[in-house]
Amino acid sequence: MPGKVKDAILRGRKTVETVVEEGRKTVETVVETGRKKVEDVVEGGLNTVETVVGAGLNTVETVVVKGRRTVESAVILGRRTVEHALLGRRTMQAAILHGREDVRIEQVPVPKAAQGELVVQVGAALTCGTDLKVFRRGYHARMIVPPALFGHEQAGTVVEAGEGVTAFAPGDRVVALNSAPCGQCYYCSRGQENLCDDLLFNNGAYAEFIRIPERIVARNTLRVPDHVPLEHAALTEPLACAVHGFEDSRPREGDIVAVIGGGPLGLMILHVAALAGYETIALVKRDGQAEAARQLGAAHVVQSPTIRKAIQDARALTPNGRGVDIAIEAVGLPETWQEAVELVRKGGTVNFFGGPAANTHVNLDTNRLHYSDITLRATFHHTPEICRKALELIASGRFQAGAFITGHANLYELNRVFENLMNRNTEIKTAIVPSVQQVDKPAN
């Protein structure tokens, strides 16, 4: 019996050891299998992650490359679009001044850009008092001698840049001023570029395209901000004249400024003075001028059919009827020059801003001039620095550019527009838009 029990115990021990051993092997197999599965999962996961990352990088690189190609294509397409404006064009429509009240819309060669020059597709050209005077008289002593391309206030899009031009390229929106000083003469050296001995003028705004001479490209062509409509940018030239006239009158804080004349430049000077914080008096004739003057900041509006009565009424608006501190004449007639002297106080300043016809003479009370210590000034044209001030003022939004452009017409309607202006209609400035499809659309 003991022997059987011992055998049973031995067999039990072996059975247990076998079970334990087999259990260990099973556990080790499970663990090893588990490890392999985990490693397979990790390895597979890493491969999957690397595949995803690799695919992502490839996708990003593809997008970047495609994006670059898209941008490059857009740039090239833009250049081609601009260049297309000139392709196949040998002639264009342009206004030619032949003499007194004789402007003809003719077919002329499309200009080509020589070294340093630009060709600009005109987006908008504006009528102005100077052009109206030239239309009436048939010439301008300093600016234009017929037969000649006509018009000088414009803004547009560059379609061709000549060799050596680096500041501008096709597609750029620009306002090219109508003149540029030499920068070398006695007057230029004294900061009086408007009196330059070799002041270069450029005409031809009333056309589909205009050539900008090298000197104007270098000294007086400005890039138009994207938010500024081209027809507003075209106001840069007359506004520069107005800013010059106001600053040249040397106003001091607290001055009362009177502007005689309700034409485009008279209203611009008035608006500039009001924006600068001065009390202003507008002397005008017509209802439309009076309404515009109020809109543009006139503190007082004197409307009278005669200049003598207007002067009396304006003086009455000043303390003790002493007269204004500054009177700016913006009509250009002998009688208004003479009466302007009667408008200012003792020690006041008269600016003869309006330019009469050649060989015009006026009679002034020399006794009043001398014993009242009156300063007489006259302002002509503009300078590159003032032109930049003018465009900055337009771009700031403070200047009511839209109030000055009261009509639109096609190039072929130019004669009708000038005839209406001669008949004293209510328009301030008319934007003349060429009939060709514009390369650039003004921003809203």
C-alpha positions as CSV (number, residue, x, y, z in Angstrom):
1,M,0.0,0.0,0.0
2,P,2.7,2.5,0.8
3,G,4.4,1.6,-2.5
4,K,1.2,2.5,-4.4
5,V,0.8,5.7,-2.6
6,K,4.4,6.6,-3.3
7,D,3.9,5.8,-7.0
8,A,0.8,7.9,-7.1
9,I,2.7,10.8,-5.5
10,L,5.5,10.5,-8.0
11,R,3.1,10.2,-10.9
12,G,1.3,13.3,-9.5
13,R,4.5,15.2,-9.2
14,K,5.4,14.4,-12.9
15,T,1.9,15.2,-14.0
16,V,2.1,18.6,-12.2
17,E,5.6,19.2,-13.5
18,T,4.4,18.3,-17.0
19,V,1.4,20.6,-16.6
20,V,3.6,23.4,-15.3
21,E,6.2,22.9,-18.0
22,E,3.6,22.8,-20.7
23,G,1.9,25.8,-19.1
24,R,5.2,27.7,-19.2
25,K,5.7,26.8,-22.8
26,T,2.1,27.8,-23.6
27,V,2.6,31.1,-21.7
28,E,5.9,31.7,-23.5
29,T,4.3,30.9,-26.8
30,V,1.5,33.3,-26.1
31,V,3.9,36.0,-24.9
32,E,6.2,35.5,-27.9
33,T,3.2,35.4,-30.2
34,G,1.9,38.6,-28.5
35,R,5.2,40.3,-28.8
36,K,5.4,39.4,-32.5
37,K,1.9,40.7,-33.0
38,V,2.7,43.9,-31.1
39,E,5.9,44.3,-33.1
40,D,4.0,43.6,-36.3
41,V,1.4,46.2,-35.3
42,V,4.0,48.7,-34.3
43,E,6.0,48.0,-37.5
44,G,2.9,48.2,-39.5
45,G,1.8,51.3,-37.8
46,L,5.2,53.0,-38.4
47,N,5.1,52.0,-42.0
48,T,1.5,53.3,-42.2
49,V,2.5,56.6,-40.6
50,E,5.6,57.0,-42.8
51,T,3.4,56.2,-45.8
52,V,0.9,58.9,-44.7
53,V,3.6,61.4,-44.0
54,G,5.3,60.7,-47.2
55,A,2.1,60.9,-49.1
56,G,1.3,64.2,-47.3
57,L,4.6,65.7,-48.1
58,N,4.2,64.7,-51.7
59,T,0.8,66.2,-51.7
60,V,2.0,69.5,-50.1
61,E,4.9,69.6,-52.6
62,T,2.5,69.0,-55.4
63,V,0.2,71.8,-54.2
64,V,3.1,74.2,-53.7
65,V,4.5,73.4,-57.2
66,K,1.0,73.7,-58.7
67,G,0.4,76.9,-56.8
68,R,3.7,78.4,-58.0
69,R,2.8,77.4,-61.6
70,T,-0.7,78.9,-61.1
71,V,0.7,82.2,-59.8
72,E,3.3,82.3,-62.6
73,S,0.6,81.6,-65.1
74,A,-1.5,84.4,-63.7
75,V,1.4,86.8,-63.9
76,I,2.2,85.8,-67.5
77,L,-1.5,85.9,-68.4
78,G,-1.8,89.3,-66.9
79,R,1.2,90.6,-68.8
80,R,-0.2,89.1,-72.0
81,T,-3.6,90.7,-71.3
82,V,-2.0,94.1,-71.0
83,E,0.2,93.5,-74.0
84,H,-2.9,92.4,-75.9
85,A,-4.2,96.0,-75.6
86,L,-1.5,97.0,-78.1
87,L,-1.3,94.0,-80.3
88,G,-2.6,94.6,-83.8
89,R,-3.2,98.3,-83.0
90,R,-1.5,100.7,-85.4
91,T,-3.8,103.6,-84.9
92,M,-6.0,105.0,-82.1
93,Q,-8.6,107.7,-81.6
94,A,-7.3,111.0,-80.2
95,A,-8.4,114.6,-79.9
96,I,-6.3,117.0,-81.9
97,L,-6.4,120.8,-81.2
98,H,-6.3,122.7,-84.5
99,G,-7.2,126.2,-83.3
100,R,-9.8,128.3,-81.7
101,E,-12.8,126.0,-80.9
102,D,-11.5,123.5,-83.3
103,V,-10.9,120.1,-81.8
104,R,-11.2,117.0,-84.0
105,I,-11.3,113.3,-83.1
106,E,-8.8,111.7,-85.5
107,Q,-7.1,108.4,-86.1
108,V,-3.4,108.8,-85.2
109,P,-0.6,106.3,-84.8
110,V,-0.5,104.4,-81.4
111,P,2.6,105.7,-79.6
112,K,5.6,103.6,-78.9
113,A,7.7,103.7,-75.8
114,A,11.3,104.8,-76.4
115,Q,14.0,104.4,-73.8
116,G,12.9,105.5,-70.4
117,E,9.3,106.1,-71.6
118,L,5.9,104.6,-70.9
119,V,2.8,104.1,-73.0
120,V,-0.4,104.3,-70.8
121,Q,-3.8,103.2,-71.8
122,V,-6.0,106.1,-70.6
123,G,-8.6,105.0,-68.0
124,A,-10.1,108.5,-67.6
125,A,-9.2,112.0,-68.8
126,L,-10.8,115.0,-67.1
127,T,-12.0,118.3,-68.5
128,C,-10.6,121.4,-66.8
129,G,-10.8,125.2,-66.9
130,T,-7.4,125.4,-68.5
131,D,-8.5,123.1,-71.4
132,L,-11.6,125.1,-71.7
133,K,-9.5,128.3,-72.1
134,V,-7.3,126.6,-74.6
135,F,-10.4,125.5,-76.5
136,R,-11.7,129.0,-76.6
137,R,-8.4,130.7,-77.4
138,G,-6.9,127.9,-79.6
139,Y,-3.6,127.8,-77.8
140,H,-1.8,128.1,-74.5
141,A,1.3,130.3,-74.3
142,R,3.4,127.7,-72.4
143,M,1.6,124.4,-72.7
144,I,0.3,123.7,-76.2
145,V,0.7,125.1,-79.7
146,P,-1.7,123.7,-82.4
147,P,-2.0,121.3,-84.2
148,A,-1.3,119.1,-81.2
149,L,-2.7,116.3,-79.1
150,F,-5.0,117.7,-76.5
151,G,-5.8,117.2,-72.8
152,H,-3.5,116.9,-69.7
153,E,-5.4,115.4,-66.7
154,Q,-5.5,111.6,-66.9
155,A,-4.7,108.3,-65.2
156,G,-4.5,104.8,-66.6
157,T,-2.7,101.5,-67.0
158,V,0.8,101.0,-68.3
159,V,0.8,98.8,-71.4
160,E,4.4,99.3,-72.5
161,A,7.6,100.2,-70.6
162,G,10.6,101.3,-72.6
163,E,14.1,100.1,-72.2
164,G,15.6,101.1,-68.8
165,V,12.3,101.6,-67.0
166,T,12.5,99.7,-63.7
167,A,10.0,101.6,-61.5
168,F,6.9,100.6,-63.6
169,A,5.8,97.6,-65.6
170,P,2.8,96.7,-67.8
171,G,-0.3,96.4,-65.7
172,D,0.6,99.1,-63.2
173,R,-2.0,101.7,-62.5
174,V,-0.4,105.2,-62.7
175,V,-1.1,108.9,-62.8
176,A,1.4,110.6,-65.0
177,L,1.5,114.4,-64.4
178,N,1.5,116.8,-67.3
179,S,4.9,118.2,-66.6
180,A,8.3,117.7,-65.1
181,P,11.1,120.2,-64.2
182,C,14.7,119.7,-65.4
183,G,16.1,119.7,-61.8
184,Q,19.2,121.6,-62.9
185,C,18.4,125.2,-63.6
186,Y,18.5,128.2,-61.2
187,Y,14.8,127.9,-60.3
188,C,14.9,124.2,-59.7
189,S,17.9,124.7,-57.4
190,R,15.8,127.1,-55.3
191,G,12.8,124.8,-55.0
192,Q,10.7,126.7,-57.6
193,E,10.4,123.8,-60.1
194,N,7.1,125.3,-61.3
195,L,9.2,128.1,-62.8
196,C,11.8,125.8,-64.4
197,D,13.5,127.2,-67.4
198,D,13.0,124.0,-69.2
199,L,9.7,122.8,-67.8
200,L,8.6,119.9,-70.0
201,F,4.8,119.7,-70.7
202,N,2.9,116.7,-72.0
203,N,-0.5,116.7,-73.7
204,G,-2.6,114.0,-75.2
205,A,-4.9,112.8,-72.4
206,Y,-8.0,112.8,-74.6
207,A,-7.0,109.7,-76.4
208,E,-7.0,105.9,-76.1
209,F,-3.2,105.8,-75.3
210,I,-0.7,108.4,-74.2
211,R,3.1,108.4,-74.3
212,I,4.8,109.5,-71.1
213,P,8.2,111.2,-71.8
214,E,11.3,109.9,-69.9
215,R,11.6,112.9,-67.7
216,I,8.0,112.7,-66.5
217,V,8.4,109.0,-65.9
218,A,11.4,109.6,-63.7
219,R,10.2,112.7,-61.9
220,N,6.4,112.9,-61.9
221,T,4.7,109.6,-62.5
222,L,3.0,108.1,-59.5
223,R,1.6,104.7,-58.7
224,V,-2.2,104.7,-58.0
225,P,-3.2,102.9,-54.8
226,D,-5.5,99.9,-55.5
227,H,-8.5,101.5,-53.7
228,V,-8.4,104.7,-55.7
229,P,-10.5,104.8,-58.9
230,L,-8.5,106.0,-61.9
231,E,-10.9,108.9,-62.5
232,H,-10.2,110.1,-59.0
233,A,-6.5,109.7,-59.4
234,A,-6.8,111.9,-62.5
235,L,-7.7,114.8,-60.2
236,T,-4.1,114.8,-58.9
237,E,-2.9,117.5,-61.3
238,P,-5.6,120.1,-60.7
239,L,-5.6,119.4,-57.0
240,A,-1.8,119.9,-56.9
241,C,-2.4,123.3,-58.4
242,A,-5.0,124.1,-55.8
243,V,-2.8,122.9,-52.9
244,H,0.0,125.0,-54.3
245,G,-2.2,128.1,-54.6
246,F,-3.4,127.7,-51.0
247,E,0.0,127.0,-49.5
248,D,1.6,129.8,-51.5
249,S,-0.9,132.3,-49.9
250,R,0.9,131.5,-46.6
251,P,-2.2,131.2,-44.3
252,R,-1.8,131.6,-40.6
253,E,-4.0,130.1,-37.8
254,G,-7.2,131.9,-37.5
255,D,-7.2,133.4,-41.0
256,I,-10.4,133.9,-42.9
257,V,-9.9,132.8,-46.5
258,A,-12.1,134.0,-49.4
259,V,-12.1,132.3,-52.8
260,I,-13.4,134.2,-55.8
261,G,-14.8,131.9,-58.4
262,G,-16.9,128.7,-58.4
263,G,-15.1,126.8,-61.2
264,P,-13.3,123.5,-60.6
265,L,-10.1,125.1,-59.3
266,G,-11.9,127.7,-57.2
267,L,-13.9,124.9,-55.5
268,M,-10.8,122.8,-55.0
269,I,-8.9,125.7,-53.3
270,L,-12.0,126.3,-51.1
271,H,-12.2,122.6,-50.2
272,V,-8.4,122.4,-49.4
273,A,-8.7,125.4,-47.1
274,A,-11.7,124.0,-45.3
275,L,-10.0,120.7,-44.8
276,A,-7.1,122.5,-43.3
277,G,-9.4,124.0,-40.7
278,Y,-9.8,127.6,-42.0
279,E,-13.0,129.7,-42.1
280,T,-13.9,130.1,-45.8
281,I,-16.0,132.4,-47.8
282,A,-17.0,131.4,-51.4
283,L,-17.9,134.1,-53.9
284,V,-19.9,132.5,-56.7
285,K,-22.5,133.4,-59.4
286,R,-24.7,130.3,-60.0
287,D,-26.9,128.1,-57.8
288,G,-25.0,125.0,-58.7
289,Q,-21.7,126.6,-57.6
290,A,-23.3,127.8,-54.3
291,E,-24.6,124.3,-53.6
292,A,-21.2,122.7,-54.4
293,A,-19.3,125.3,-52.2
294,R,-21.5,124.4,-49.2
295,Q,-21.0,120.7,-49.7
296,L,-17.2,121.2,-49.9
297,G,-17.0,123.1,-46.6
298,A,-17.6,126.8,-47.2
299,A,-18.6,128.5,-44.0
300,H,-20.2,131.3,-45.9
301,V,-21.4,131.6,-49.5
302,V,-21.9,134.9,-51.3
303,Q,-23.9,134.7,-54.5
304,S,-24.2,137.8,-56.5
305,P,-24.4,138.7,-60.2
306,T,-21.7,141.4,-59.9
307,I,-18.3,141.1,-58.4
308,R,-18.6,144.6,-56.8
309,K,-21.7,143.5,-54.8
310,A,-20.1,140.2,-53.9
311,I,-17.0,142.0,-52.5
312,Q,-19.2,144.2,-50.3
313,D,-21.3,141.3,-49.0
314,A,-18.2,139.3,-48.3
315,R,-16.5,142.1,-46.3
316,A,-19.6,142.4,-44.3
317,L,-19.1,138.8,-43.0
318,T,-15.8,139.7,-41.4
319,P,-15.3,141.3,-37.9
320,N,-16.1,145.0,-38.1
321,G,-16.2,144.7,-41.9
322,R,-12.4,144.9,-42.1
323,G,-12.0,142.3,-44.9
324,V,-10.6,138.9,-45.2
325,D,-7.0,137.8,-44.4
326,I,-6.5,136.1,-47.7
327,A,-8.3,136.5,-51.0
328,I,-7.6,134.0,-53.7
329,E,-8.8,135.1,-57.2
330,A,-9.7,131.9,-59.3
331,V,-11.5,133.4,-62.2
332,G,-8.8,135.0,-64.4
333,L,-10.5,138.2,-65.4
334,P,-9.2,141.8,-65.1
335,E,-12.2,142.9,-63.1
336,T,-12.0,140.2,-60.5
337,W,-8.2,140.8,-60.1
338,Q,-9.0,144.5,-59.4
339,E,-11.8,143.8,-56.9
340,A,-9.8,141.1,-55.1
341,V,-7.6,143.9,-53.7
342,E,-10.7,145.5,-52.2
343,L,-11.7,142.3,-50.4
344,V,-8.7,142.0,-48.1
345,R,-8.0,143.8,-44.8
346,K,-5.0,146.0,-44.2
347,G,-1.9,143.7,-44.1
348,G,-3.8,141.1,-46.0
349,T,-2.7,138.9,-49.0
350,V,-4.2,138.7,-52.5
351,N,-3.3,135.6,-54.6
352,F,-3.9,136.1,-58.3
353,F,-4.4,132.4,-59.0
354,G,-6.6,132.7,-62.1
355,G,-4.5,133.3,-65.3
356,P,-5.9,135.9,-67.7
357,A,-5.2,135.9,-71.5
358,A,-1.8,137.0,-72.7
359,N,-1.3,140.8,-72.9
360,T,-4.1,141.5,-70.3
361,H,-3.5,144.5,-68.1
362,V,-5.3,145.7,-64.9
363,N,-5.5,148.9,-63.0
364,L,-4.9,148.7,-59.3
365,D,-5.2,151.3,-56.5
366,T,-1.6,151.8,-55.7
367,N,-2.5,154.1,-52.8
368,R,-4.4,151.3,-51.1
369,L,-1.8,148.7,-51.9
370,H,1.0,150.9,-50.3
371,Y,-0.7,152.4,-47.3
372,S,-2.6,149.3,-46.4
373,D,0.5,147.1,-46.7
374,I,-1.2,144.6,-49.0
375,T,0.8,141.6,-50.3
376,L,0.2,140.5,-53.9
377,R,1.1,137.0,-55.0
378,A,0.5,134.9,-58.0
379,T,0.7,131.1,-58.1
380,F,1.4,129.0,-61.2
381,H,1.3,125.3,-61.8
382,H,2.7,122.7,-59.3
383,T,5.9,120.9,-58.3
384,P,6.6,117.1,-58.0
385,E,6.5,117.4,-54.2
386,I,3.1,119.0,-54.2
387,C,1.8,116.4,-56.7
388,R,2.6,113.7,-54.2
389,K,0.8,115.6,-51.5
390,A,-2.3,115.9,-53.8
391,L,-2.4,112.1,-54.5
392,E,-2.0,111.3,-50.8
393,L,-4.9,113.6,-50.0
394,I,-7.1,111.9,-52.6
395,A,-6.0,108.4,-51.3
396,S,-6.8,109.4,-47.7
397,G,-10.5,109.7,-48.5
398,R,-10.8,113.1,-46.9
399,F,-10.9,114.9,-50.2
400,Q,-14.3,114.6,-51.8
401,A,-13.0,113.4,-55.2
402,G,-16.4,112.2,-56.3
403,A,-18.0,115.6,-55.9
404,F,-15.8,117.1,-58.6
405,I,-16.6,114.5,-61.3
406,T,-20.2,115.3,-62.2
407,G,-20.4,113.8,-65.7
408,H,-19.1,111.1,-68.0
409,A,-18.8,111.1,-71.8
410,N,-17.1,109.1,-74.5
411,L,-14.2,110.5,-76.4
412,Y,-16.2,111.2,-79.6
413,E,-18.5,113.5,-77.5
414,L,-15.6,115.8,-76.5
415,N,-16.7,118.8,-78.6
416,R,-20.3,118.6,-77.2
417,V,-18.8,118.5,-73.7
418,F,-16.8,121.7,-74.2
419,E,-19.7,123.5,-75.9
420,N,-21.8,122.7,-72.8
421,L,-19.0,124.0,-70.5
422,M,-18.8,127.2,-72.5
423,N,-22.6,127.6,-72.0
424,R,-22.0,127.5,-68.2
425,N,-23.8,124.3,-67.5
426,T,-23.8,122.8,-64.0
427,E,-21.0,120.3,-64.6
428,I,-17.8,120.7,-62.6
429,K,-15.6,118.1,-64.4
430,T,-16.5,115.5,-67.0
431,A,-14.6,112.3,-67.1
432,I,-13.8,111.5,-70.8
433,V,-13.6,107.7,-71.2
434,P,-12.1,106.2,-74.4
435,S,-14.3,103.8,-76.2
436,V,-11.9,100.9,-76.1
437,Q,-12.2,98.1,-73.5
438,Q,-10.3,99.2,-70.4
439,V,-7.4,97.0,-69.1
440,D,-8.1,98.1,-65.6
441,K,-11.4,98.6,-63.7
442,P,-11.4,101.2,-60.9
443,A,-11.8,99.8,-57.4
444,N,-15.2,100.3,-55.8
